[in-house]
Amino acid sequence: MTDSDIGTPVSASPANEAAAHEQPASAFNVIDPLVDDSFKETKTKKRKKSKGKTAAARGATALPQSRGTGLEEYFADPPMTSQEAKEEEENIYSADLPFEERIQSCITRFRTRRRLQAPYNRYFDEYLFLGGIDSNPNPFGGQDPKALKSLTPAERREATSTGYVHQGQGDQKFYNGDDEHWSVDFAGVAAGFFSNMVPKMTGLEETSLKQAVTVVDNFLRYVLQHDVCPEYQEDVKRAIQVCEDALVEWQMMVRLQGAFPGLFNLAAAKVFGVHEESDWYVSDSYKEDVDPTLVLMTSLALLENPKDLAKMPRPHHKVIRQFDCTVEISDIQRLLEILCKRFKGVEVDGSPLRLTPIGKIRVIPATIEDELFHPKVSNPFAKGFMTLYLDDDILANMKVGIKMEITVCQTDSDLKFIKAIRQIVPSFYTFLPQEMMRQFREPRLNDRPARSVHDIVNDGSAEWEAYQEKLKTQQLEAVAEK
């Protein structure tokens, strides 16, 4: 019913209520609504409820408002109609269109199908930037809201999108289709994003880490589901595998921080007198009441290997070499269960020694890339690889392909142990050159001469005063010529 309906409830306005209080208590004003036209003015208009945009108004691919963020674990996109599927196949993601146009449409439609609020939008924008996509506001944005209303939903999404793929000549900071300096690599971009930016943005906190992985994984699956770029289908699948590896391996890295240095390596460092408190930034798990020499010799003896027994420390043994190196794990050797039980069953004077089973890793030379230049060096290992001992609880959180920057000590009995670890990264670690373009600005022509050691400094000297007078004269001459 509208306000003109006879049955509409009538309520007094604040102005009429104030006037009623000012009248004497015995005064009565009777208003006949059929006679007095002022009665119509006292009626309060009903407030119209503001209705949000319908799904049709927000576009065919808009996320229903009751569907959460669209990033939930069991969320599934509703099935498309035959008309929508035909539109995607023949127009939006047609194989005849260049890749740049298809992926930009995909990013725009993905944003409308997902409610990317903080922090998801920050993670997604950073992921797009590392992929060479301009995630700043659309350079053609800023339209009049009235003008936007006249556009179709698809045109409106395109005009207000925040993921712009440059085509042809463009800013060198972003992908521009130049095959000489750019290549399409979904797996590489995902690995680079999870290798460097995710640890900085999340601090490897479990909830934040899962959010960063979820938004990238969800986008990649969206690309597969809608067949955006079939020519890169296998690459997208590898990128999804990187997402799964990132969630597992970064949690392994966190556990490794609490597990290092391990009982064996700490005991070896103390036995040979090279242990320093600054080597490790974790709590010292080594028990002071346990003899490090006993731990070292017993651990090697329980391995029951003649080569390991030959490395047992003697009073005359010492460290003959200490060096820093970057290595990659190529093989992990954990003990059999029967040998692990022997470690746990060792007793000294009726008290358990609380030994930790040890295993081995084989490492090869490697490089952890960053913005610095690392020249190639010759293989520092005589056999091409090096074998190191580690506690079993450390090996349980390691994987082939993990890289480490370590300090290694070698004794004259050829025993090698880890003295300190400076950095450890997961197996998918990748450094993208795009990270160095974050502060890049396109060069511009400038008539001002470059700074020189011969420039006159404002030190109040006579030379400075003469220089200022010369500048004023030149400026006056320039004005006179005009």
DRENFIBA-227205 format. One line per 10 residues: number of its first residue (from 1); their letters; for each residue x, z, y of C-alpha. Coordinates in steps of 0.02 Angstrom, whole numbers. Layout:
<atoms>
NUM = A = X:Z:Y; ... $
</atoms>
This chain:
<atoms>
1 = MTDSDIGTPV = 0:0:0; 57:-34:179; 49:73:335; -111:-11:388; -205:48:233; -341:174:271; -290:288:129; -111:314:192; -70:500:218; -51:547:402 $
11 = SASPANEAAA = 87:663:462; 126:728:635; 281:669:723; 408:796:792; 351:755:970; 169:798:932; 222:959:844; 317:1016:999; 167:978:1110; 52:1078:998 $
21 = HEQPASAFNV = 162:1233:1015; 154:1223:1205; -37:1233:1211; -131:1401:1221; -184:1478:1058; -370:1457:1100; -355:1274:1145; -408:1146:1020; -385:960:1036; -491:858:918 $
31 = IDPLVDDSFK = -436:678:898; -552:551:827; -448:419:740; -589:295:759; -597:319:949; -423:369:1010; -291:234:990; -151:362:1012; -188:419:836; -106:262:771 $
41 = ETKTKKRKKS = 54:306:863; 64:477:779; 74:403:608; 247:402:535; 304:242:456; 358:251:278; 542:227:250; 576:77:146; 691:113:1; 851:15:13 $
51 = KGKTAAARGA = 861:-94:-139; 1028:-146:-207; 1067:-325:-246; 992:-388:-407; 1101:-455:-545; 1044:-631:-500; 1096:-607:-318; 1267:-543:-371; 1298:-693:-481; 1277:-744:-661 $
61 = TALPQSRGTG = 1435:-653:-714; 1404:-492:-617; 1423:-328:-712; 1256:-235:-726; 1259:-75:-625; 1216:31:-777; 1363:-31:-881; 1503:83:-821; 1668:1:-777; 1672:-127:-916 $
71 = LEEYFADPPM = 1838:-55:-975; 1766:68:-1099; 1832:60:-1276; 1674:-10:-1356; 1613:-114:-1209; 1565:-293:-1251; 1516:-430:-1130; 1337:-487:-1153; 1319:-657:-1237; 1313:-807:-1121 $
81 = TSQEAKEEEE = 1170:-927:-1114; 1199:-1105:-1169; 1196:-1159:-987; 1329:-1031:-937; 1439:-1080:-1084; 1423:-1263:-1039; 1465:-1225:-857; 1626:-1135:-909; 1680:-1267:-1033; 1646:-1420:-926 $
91 = NIYSADLPFE = 1674:-1360:-749; 1757:-1190:-726; 1884:-1193:-869; 1888:-1378:-905; 2049:-1441:-983; 2053:-1574:-847; 2082:-1441:-714; 2259:-1381:-676; 2309:-1212:-747; 2323:-1134:-574 $
101 = ERIQSCITRF = 2140:-1170:-534; 2078:-1108:-702; 2174:-943:-697; 2117:-908:-520; 1935:-933:-570; 1966:-819:-719; 2038:-680:-610; 1892:-693:-488; 1760:-689:-625; 1849:-549:-717 $
111 = RTRRRLQAPY = 1840:-440:-562; 1652:-469:-551; 1630:-425:-735; 1731:-264:-720; 1711:-123:-597; 1894:-104:-548; 1897:54:-446; 2050:162:-415; 2167:176:-504; 2125:22:-607 $
121 = NRYFDEYLFL = 2131:-94:-456; 2307:-34:-409; 2372:-67:-583; 2289:-238:-592; 2352:-291:-420; 2530:-241:-465; 2517:-336:-629; 2459:-491:-536; 2601:-476:-410; 2732:-471:-547 $
131 = GGIDSNPNPF = 2650:-627:-617; 2677:-716:-451; 2495:-707:-397; 2453:-658:-219; 2345:-503:-236; 2328:-478:-48; 2159:-512:33; 2113:-696:27; 2199:-787:172; 2035:-878:203 $
141 = GGQDPKALKS = 1936:-717:207; 1857:-631:356; 1699:-735:359; 1546:-681:453; 1431:-583:334; 1288:-694:391; 1388:-847:340; 1424:-771:169; 1239:-751:135; 1217:-939:144 $
151 = LTPAERREAT = 1345:-965:5; 1308:-972:-179; 1368:-825:-286; 1512:-930:-352; 1565:-984:-177; 1549:-805:-114; 1662:-740:-253; 1791:-873:-213; 1787:-832:-27; 1808:-644:-50 $
161 = STGYVHQGQG = 1927:-643:-199; 2092:-548:-191; 2188:-647:-321; 2252:-809:-246; 2359:-932:-346; 2464:-1042:-233; 2469:-1225:-282; 2603:-1345:-225; 2709:-1292:-77; 2683:-1111:-31 $
171 = DQKFYNGDDE = 2765:-945:-3; 2921:-927:-112; 2866:-750:-147; 2728:-810:-263; 2701:-936:-401; 2679:-1110:-330; 2684:-1223:-482; 2869:-1262:-465; 2927:-1285:-645; 3109:-1268:-594 $
181 = HWSVDFAGVA = 3094:-1089:-534; 2933:-1031:-619; 2864:-1032:-795; 2700:-969:-869; 2742:-819:-979; 2599:-697:-1011; 2702:-591:-1132; 2850:-581:-1014; 2745:-526:-866; 2658:-392:-969 $
191 = AGFFSNMVPK = 2825:-329:-1034; 2899:-325:-858; 2748:-231:-790; 2753:-99:-926; 2943:-84:-920; 2969:-39:-737; 2813:-18:-632; 2704:79:-754; 2830:224:-771; 2844:233:-582 $
201 = MTGLEETSLK = 2657:224:-550; 2600:341:-690; 2748:456:-721; 2709:418:-905; 2564:541:-897; 2456:500:-1048; 2289:469:-961; 2365:362:-822; 2469:266:-948; 2314:223:-1050 $
211 = QAVTVVDNFL = 2223:165:-893; 2365:47:-846; 2372:-24:-1023; 2183:-39:-1035; 2157:-145:-880; 2293:-271:-928; 2239:-278:-1111; 2058:-303:-1058; 2104:-447:-943; 2207:-535:-1077 $
221 = RYVLQHDVCP = 2065:-521:-1202; 1948:-591:-1070; 2065:-741:-1053; 2056:-769:-1242; 1870:-742:-1255; 1829:-872:-1122; 1961:-997:-1180; 2037:-1006:-1007; 2203:-1083:-1056; 2207:-1137:-1240 $
231 = EYQEDVKRAI = 2381:-1210:-1215; 2448:-1031:-1193; 2341:-947:-1326; 2486:-886:-1434; 2576:-821:-1280; 2422:-721:-1230; 2413:-646:-1404; 2594:-592:-1391; 2554:-511:-1224; 2413:-412:-1306 $
241 = QVCEDALVEW = 2538:-351:-1435; 2652:-295:-1293; 2507:-190:-1226; 2491:-104:-1394; 2679:-76:-1405; 2686:-5:-1229; 2557:129:-1265; 2650:184:-1423; 2831:168:-1369; 2818:254:-1199 $
251 = QMMVRLQGAF = 2742:404:-1285; 2890:397:-1405; 3008:397:-1255; 2924:553:-1188; 2946:642:-1355; 3128:588:-1363; 3162:674:-1197; 3117:839:-1279; 3208:801:-1442; 3380:753:-1375 $
261 = PGLFNLAAAK = 3522:796:-1393; 3482:863:-1566; 3571:999:-1664; 3705:886:-1740; 3769:801:-1582; 3766:962:-1482; 3864:1052:-1618; 3993:910:-1623; 4016:916:-1435; 4046:1104:-1441 $
271 = VFGVHEESDW = 4163:1096:-1590; 4276:968:-1503; 4263:1052:-1333; 4182:911:-1236; 4010:989:-1207; 3955:1003:-1025; 3793:1082:-962; 3760:930:-852; 3756:813:-1002; 3577:856:-1045 $
281 = YVSDSYKEDV = 3426:886:-935; 3321:967:-1071; 3317:1144:-1137; 3460:1184:-1254; 3384:1192:-1428; 3548:1246:-1504; 3548:1426:-1564; 3696:1522:-1498; 3700:1631:-1652; 3736:1479:-1763 $
291 = DPTLVLMTSL = 3916:1424:-1785; 3927:1242:-1727; 4070:1209:-1849; 3961:1269:-1992; 3819:1156:-1935; 3932:1004:-1920; 4023:1024:-2086; 3868:1072:-2185; 3768:924:-2118; 3903:799:-2167 $
301 = ALLENPKDLA = 3928:879:-2337; 3742:872:-2381; 3741:683:-2357; 3843:670:-2518; 3934:515:-2458; 4125:504:-2471; 4136:409:-2306; 4040:548:-2219; 4144:684:-2301; 4303:600:-2236 $
311 = KMPRPHHKVI = 4241:626:-2058; 4224:815:-2075; 4319:904:-1935; 4485:990:-1971; 4579:1109:-1857; 4700:973:-1803; 4564:844:-1765; 4524:803:-1586; 4433:676:-1477; 4544:525:-1450 $
321 = RQFDCTVEIS = 4422:415:-1357; 4273:437:-1241; 4180:285:-1173; 4017:230:-1096; 3918:88:-1171; 3746:8:-1177; 3682:-19:-1352; 3530:-81:-1445; 3468:-6:-1608; 3479:-135:-1747 $
331 = DIQRLLEILC = 3448:-23:-1898; 3379:152:-1933; 3424:248:-2091; 3323:405:-2126; 3357:523:-2270; 3258:529:-2430; 3135:673:-2448; 3242:757:-2582; 3392:765:-2464; 3283:829:-2322 $
341 = KRFKGVEVDG = 3230:975:-2432; 3413:1019:-2461; 3442:1035:-2274; 3292:1149:-2256; 3344:1257:-2403; 3521:1300:-2345; 3550:1486:-2324; 3697:1588:-2258; 3710:1770:-2313; 3528:1765:-2369 $
351 = SPLRLTPIGK = 3464:1697:-2203; 3406:1517:-2179; 3526:1412:-2076; 3381:1312:-2004; 3474:1148:-2018; 3389:988:-1961; 3406:838:-2078; 3511:700:-2003; 3509:513:-2023; 3600:363:-1950 $
361 = IRVIPATIED = 3572:222:-1829; 3670:62:-1817; 3690:-3:-1639; 3756:-164:-1565; 3812:-203:-1386; 3671:-241:-1265; 3626:-247:-1080; 3485:-160:-986; 3448:-282:-848; 3406:-230:-671 $
371 = ELFHPKVSNP = 3431:-299:-495; 3620:-283:-513; 3736:-411:-591; 3810:-360:-759; 3958:-467:-814; 3974:-504:-998; 4100:-397:-1090; 4181:-418:-1258; 4113:-323:-1407; 4191:-149:-1397 $
381 = FAKGFMTLYL = 4159:-110:-1581; 4288:-159:-1711; 4156:-206:-1841; 4035:-280:-1716; 3924:-126:-1731; 3937:63:-1723; 3858:199:-1830; 3795:360:-1751; 3716:518:-1824; 3552:585:-1757 $
391 = DDDILANMKV = 3430:723:-1806; 3282:664:-1909; 3153:718:-1780; 3240:602:-1656; 3244:457:-1781; 3056:481:-1809; 3027:427:-1628; 3146:279:-1629; 3117:96:-1662; 3228:-54:-1690 $
401 = GIKMEITVCQ = 3257:-140:-1523; 3265:17:-1416; 3410:12:-1292; 3514:158:-1229; 3652:192:-1104; 3759:325:-1188; 3926:414:-1182; 4010:415:-1351; 4156:520:-1413; 4266:465:-1557 $
411 = TDSDLKFIKA = 4380:583:-1654; 4540:541:-1749; 4438:559:-1910; 4328:415:-1848; 4179:528:-1817; 4074:459:-1673; 3942:564:-1588; 3835:551:-1431; 3895:661:-1289; 3763:611:-1162 $
421 = IRQIVPSFYT = 3623:486:-1133; 3594:414:-960; 3449:297:-998; 3338:246:-1142; 3209:105:-1134; 3081:36:-1258; 3107:-117:-1366; 2999:-229:-1254; 3098:-187:-1097; 3106:-336:-978 $
431 = FLPQEMMRQF = 3163:-350:-798; 3073:-479:-694; 3162:-558:-544; 2994:-551:-455; 3025:-364:-427; 3162:-409:-303; 3039:-514:-202; 2933:-365:-152; 3006:-354:23; 3044:-540:40 $
441 = REPRLNDRPA = 2996:-626:201; 3002:-812:231; 3147:-856:348; 3098:-912:522; 3191:-1008:656; 3264:-894:787; 3354:-950:944; 3433:-781:968; 3617:-784:916; 3671:-677:771 $
451 = RSVHDIVNDG = 3755:-510:801; 3943:-516:824; 4088:-395:841; 4116:-473:1012; 3946:-417:1077; 3956:-309:1231; 3896:-131:1198; 3797:-29:1323; 3929:101:1360; 3906:108:1550 $
461 = SAEWEAYQEK = 4068:16:1583; 4099:-113:1720; 4101:-249:1587; 3924:-201:1536; 3862:-203:1717; 3938:-375:1745; 3856:-437:1586; 3685:-376:1646; 3707:-462:1815; 3751:-623:1724 $
471 = LKTQQLEAVA = 3592:-613:1620; 3485:-585:1775; 3563:-736:1860; 3530:-845:1707; 3349:-788:1702; 3323:-826:1886; 3399:-999:1865; 3285:-1033:1717; 3133:-983:1820; 3188:-1092:1967 $
481 = EK = 3208:-1243:1855; 3029:-1226:1795 $
</atoms>
